[in-house]
């Protein structure tokens, strides 16, 4: 089977099946073998691994995964790509293709069925319009995952690993860093894709924590607090939180909490670390 990471091979298979790119699925296929190799290396894929690939497309990265992993489960939402995948992945007996929406798939069940319940490694070239729901869905469902290595919009990758006080720092940074250690592996220009996206991309590796780096009494409340802090990020934290109806917090309570942590009342949410948000959340929940 011809390597799909080479542009002319990608063009040939698309023409054979008269495939039309679907804007609604955010389809941009990789056509650079060096990027594919870096993804495999970053994800540390070996023969003992069971890999979940989200959105295999025509099977470009799937071929690389199949040659390195013990097993690959590829979940593809676009029915039109299934016949193409049947051809491009025919030589690989260790690949299972599932037609479906990853947001609705029971990943815990896949881990049980294909990997005896052990953690999966997730690899994906994610559609940019749905990157955050997919990644947060993987984290919040508490499914067994060892790492997530994904191609995302460059700006999103930067937000994932940004620190307090930077303009990229926000609710996504805190959410990702609660569940995993993010690291940008490579920046990928638009000419590495077909069709070319309008923005630059990056490969980011998220090593999932067995236990979060901070202890908090109520995760949901902490994340509601974080969302409120960044919904109006130019506001002082006291005003942003007291104005959030779902939190039901008075200014007095928030000022009291900040004082107990030795934090200024005039601070904005973008200055607080994950540890400080966890402590603030616990204090605000205490009667």
C-alpha positions as CSV (number, residue, x, y, z in Angstrom):
1,X,0.0,0.0,0.0
2,X,1.4,3.4,-1.0
3,X,2.3,5.8,1.8
4,X,-0.4,8.4,2.1
5,X,1.8,11.0,3.7
6,X,3.2,11.6,0.1
7,X,0.9,14.2,-1.6
8,X,0.5,12.5,-4.9
9,X,-0.7,9.3,-3.2
10,X,-3.3,11.3,-1.2
11,X,-4.5,12.9,-4.4
12,X,-4.7,9.6,-6.2
13,X,-6.9,7.9,-3.6
14,X,-9.2,11.0,-3.3
15,X,-9.7,11.0,-7.0
16,X,-10.3,7.3,-7.2
17,X,-13.2,7.6,-4.7
18,X,-14.2,11.1,-6.0
19,X,-14.0,12.3,-2.4
20,X,-15.2,15.8,-1.5
21,X,-13.9,17.5,1.6
22,X,-16.6,18.3,4.1
23,X,-16.3,21.7,5.7
24,X,-18.7,20.6,8.5
25,X,-16.1,18.0,9.6
26,X,-13.1,20.4,9.5
27,X,-11.2,18.0,7.2
28,X,-7.5,18.8,6.6
29,X,-5.4,15.7,5.7
30,X,-1.7,15.6,6.6
31,X,0.7,15.3,3.6
32,X,4.1,15.5,5.3
33,X,5.8,12.3,6.3
34,X,8.3,14.1,8.7
35,X,5.4,15.5,10.7
36,X,3.8,12.1,10.9
37,X,7.1,10.6,12.2
38,X,7.3,13.3,14.9
39,X,3.8,12.6,16.1
40,X,4.6,8.8,16.4
41,X,7.8,9.6,18.3
42,X,6.2,12.2,20.6
43,X,3.4,9.8,21.5
44,X,6.0,7.1,22.2
45,X,4.0,4.4,20.3
46,X,5.4,0.9,20.8
47,X,4.2,-2.7,20.2
48,X,2.6,-2.9,23.6
49,X,0.3,0.1,23.0
50,X,-3.3,0.2,22.1
51,X,-4.0,3.5,20.3
52,X,-7.2,5.4,19.9
53,X,-7.1,7.5,16.7
54,X,-9.8,10.2,16.4
55,X,-10.6,11.1,12.8
56,X,-8.3,8.9,10.7
57,X,-9.5,10.6,7.5
58,X,-8.1,8.5,4.6
59,X,-5.8,6.6,7.0
60,X,-2.6,8.6,6.5
61,X,-1.5,8.6,10.2
62,X,-3.3,5.3,10.8
63,X,-0.8,3.5,8.6
64,X,2.1,4.9,10.7
65,X,0.3,4.0,13.9
66,X,-0.5,0.4,12.7
67,X,3.2,-0.2,11.9
68,X,4.3,0.9,15.4
69,X,1.5,0.0,17.8
70,X,0.1,-3.3,19.0
71,X,-3.5,-2.3,18.2
72,X,-5.2,0.8,16.7
73,X,-8.9,1.7,17.1
74,X,-9.8,4.5,14.6
75,X,-13.0,6.4,15.0
76,X,-14.2,8.2,11.9
77,X,-17.5,10.3,11.8
78,X,-17.6,10.7,8.0
79,X,-19.4,7.6,6.4
80,X,-17.9,8.6,3.0
81,X,-14.4,7.8,4.3
82,X,-15.1,4.3,5.4
83,X,-14.7,2.6,2.0
84,X,-11.4,4.5,1.5
85,X,-10.2,3.3,4.9
86,X,-11.1,-0.3,4.1
87,X,-8.7,0.0,1.1
88,X,-5.9,2.0,2.7
89,X,-5.8,-0.1,5.9
90,X,-6.4,-3.5,4.3
91,X,-2.8,-4.7,4.9
92,X,-3.1,-4.1,8.7
93,X,-4.8,-6.7,10.8
94,X,-4.2,-4.7,14.0
95,X,-6.6,-1.9,13.0
96,X,-10.3,-1.6,13.9
97,X,-12.3,1.1,12.2
98,X,-15.4,2.4,13.9
99,X,-17.8,4.8,12.1
100,X,-19.2,7.1,14.7
101,X,-18.9,10.4,16.6
102,X,-16.1,10.3,19.2
103,X,-18.2,12.5,21.6
104,X,-20.8,9.7,21.7
105,X,-18.4,6.7,21.8
106,X,-17.9,4.8,25.1
107,X,-14.1,4.9,25.3
108,X,-14.0,3.0,28.6
109,X,-15.8,0.1,26.8
110,X,-13.2,0.3,23.9
111,X,-10.4,0.1,26.5
112,X,-12.0,-3.0,28.0
113,X,-12.7,-4.7,24.7
114,X,-9.4,-4.0,23.0
115,X,-6.9,-3.4,25.8
116,X,-8.1,-5.4,28.9
117,X,-9.2,-2.1,30.5
118,X,-5.6,-0.7,30.5
119,X,-5.0,2.9,29.5
120,X,-5.1,3.8,25.8
121,X,-2.9,6.3,24.0
122,X,-4.9,8.9,22.0
123,X,-3.5,10.3,18.8
124,X,-5.4,12.7,16.5
125,X,-5.4,15.4,13.9
126,X,-8.3,17.2,15.4
127,X,-10.9,19.3,13.5
128,X,-10.2,22.8,14.9
129,X,-13.8,23.8,15.5
130,X,-14.3,20.9,18.0
131,X,-10.8,20.6,19.6
132,X,-11.8,21.7,23.1
133,X,-15.0,19.6,23.5
134,X,-13.1,16.5,22.4
135,X,-10.1,17.0,24.7
136,X,-12.2,18.1,27.7
137,X,-14.6,15.2,27.0
138,X,-11.7,12.7,27.2
139,X,-10.6,14.2,30.5
140,X,-13.9,14.7,32.2
141,X,-15.3,11.2,31.4
142,X,-12.3,9.8,33.4
143,X,-11.7,7.2,30.8
144,X,-8.4,5.2,31.0
145,X,-5.9,7.3,28.9
146,X,-2.2,7.4,29.3
147,X,-1.5,10.3,26.9
148,X,-3.1,12.4,24.2
149,X,-0.9,13.6,21.2
150,X,-2.9,15.9,19.0
151,X,-2.6,18.3,16.1
152,X,-4.4,21.4,17.0
153,X,-4.6,25.1,16.0
154,X,-1.2,26.7,17.1
155,X,-3.0,29.3,19.2
156,X,-4.9,26.6,21.1
157,X,-1.7,24.6,21.8
158,X,-0.1,27.8,23.2
159,X,-3.1,28.3,25.4
160,X,-2.9,24.8,26.7
161,X,0.6,25.2,28.1
162,X,0.5,28.9,29.1
163,X,1.3,30.2,32.6
164,X,-0.5,32.8,34.8
165,X,0.0,36.4,33.8
166,X,0.3,35.7,30.0
167,X,-2.3,36.8,27.5
168,X,-2.8,33.2,26.3
169,X,-3.6,31.9,29.9
170,X,-7.2,31.1,30.5
171,X,-9.8,28.5,31.5
172,X,-8.5,26.0,28.9
173,X,-4.9,26.3,30.3
174,X,-6.2,25.6,33.8
175,X,-8.4,22.7,32.7
176,X,-5.8,21.0,30.7
177,X,-3.1,21.5,33.4
178,X,-5.4,20.0,36.0
179,X,-5.6,16.7,34.1
180,X,-2.2,16.6,32.2
181,X,1.2,18.0,31.5
182,X,1.1,19.7,28.1
183,X,4.1,20.1,25.8
184,X,4.3,21.6,22.3
185,X,6.3,19.1,20.2
186,X,6.3,20.8,16.8
187,X,4.8,23.8,14.9
188,X,3.3,22.7,11.6
189,X,2.7,25.2,8.7
190,X,-0.5,25.2,6.5
191,X,1.4,23.7,3.5
192,X,1.6,20.4,5.4
193,X,-2.1,19.8,4.9
194,X,-4.6,19.2,2.1
195,X,-6.6,21.4,1.8
196,X,-4.5,24.1,3.5
197,X,-6.0,25.5,6.7
198,X,-6.0,29.3,7.1
199,X,-4.0,29.1,10.4
200,X,-0.8,27.5,11.7
201,X,-1.0,24.2,13.6
202,X,1.0,22.6,16.4
203,X,1.4,19.1,17.7
204,X,0.9,19.0,21.5
205,X,1.5,16.0,23.8
206,X,-0.6,15.8,27.0
207,X,0.8,13.3,29.5
208,X,-2.2,12.4,31.7
209,X,-1.8,12.6,35.5
210,X,-2.9,9.6,37.6
211,X,-4.0,12.1,40.2
212,X,-4.4,15.8,39.6
213,X,-1.5,18.1,40.8
214,X,-3.9,19.9,43.3
215,X,-6.5,18.7,45.7
216,X,-9.9,20.3,45.6
217,X,-13.1,19.4,47.4
218,X,-15.4,19.9,44.4
219,X,-13.9,19.9,40.9
220,X,-17.1,21.2,39.3
221,X,-17.3,24.2,41.5
222,X,-13.7,25.0,40.9
223,X,-14.1,24.9,37.2
224,X,-17.3,27.1,37.5
225,X,-15.2,29.5,39.5
226,X,-12.5,29.5,36.8
227,X,-15.0,30.0,33.9
228,X,-16.5,32.9,35.8
229,X,-13.1,34.5,36.4
230,X,-12.2,34.4,32.6
231,X,-15.7,35.1,31.2
232,X,-14.9,38.8,31.9
233,X,-11.1,38.6,32.2
234,X,-10.5,42.4,32.3
235,X,-12.7,42.7,35.4
236,X,-11.2,42.3,38.9
237,X,-11.7,38.8,40.2
238,X,-14.0,40.0,43.0
239,X,-16.4,41.6,40.5
240,X,-16.2,38.7,37.9
241,X,-17.1,36.1,40.6
242,X,-19.7,38.1,42.5
243,X,-21.5,38.8,39.2
244,X,-21.7,35.1,38.2
245,X,-25.2,33.9,39.2
246,X,-24.3,30.2,39.2
247,X,-21.7,30.6,41.9
248,X,-24.0,32.5,44.3
249,X,-21.0,34.2,46.0
250,X,-21.2,37.6,47.7
251,X,-18.4,40.1,47.4
252,X,-17.8,39.8,51.1
253,X,-17.2,36.1,50.9
254,X,-14.8,36.4,48.0
255,X,-12.8,39.3,49.7
256,X,-12.6,37.2,52.8
257,X,-11.4,34.2,50.8
258,X,-8.7,36.2,49.0
259,X,-7.6,37.8,52.3
260,X,-7.2,34.4,53.8
261,X,-4.9,33.4,50.9
262,X,-2.9,36.6,51.1
263,X,-4.1,37.7,47.7
264,X,-5.0,41.3,46.8
265,X,-8.7,42.2,46.3
266,X,-7.7,44.1,43.1
267,X,-6.3,41.0,41.4
268,X,-7.6,39.7,38.1
269,X,-8.2,35.9,37.5
270,X,-5.5,35.7,34.9
271,X,-2.9,36.2,37.7
272,X,-4.0,33.1,39.8
273,X,-2.3,29.7,39.5
274,X,-4.2,26.4,39.5
275,X,-3.2,25.9,43.2
276,X,-4.6,29.3,44.1
277,X,-7.9,28.6,42.3
278,X,-8.2,25.3,44.1
279,X,-7.7,27.0,47.5
280,X,-10.1,29.8,46.6
281,X,-12.7,27.2,45.6
282,X,-12.4,25.3,48.8
283,X,-12.6,28.4,50.9
284,X,-15.7,29.7,49.0
285,X,-17.4,26.3,49.5
286,X,-16.8,26.3,53.3
287,X,-19.7,27.6,55.4
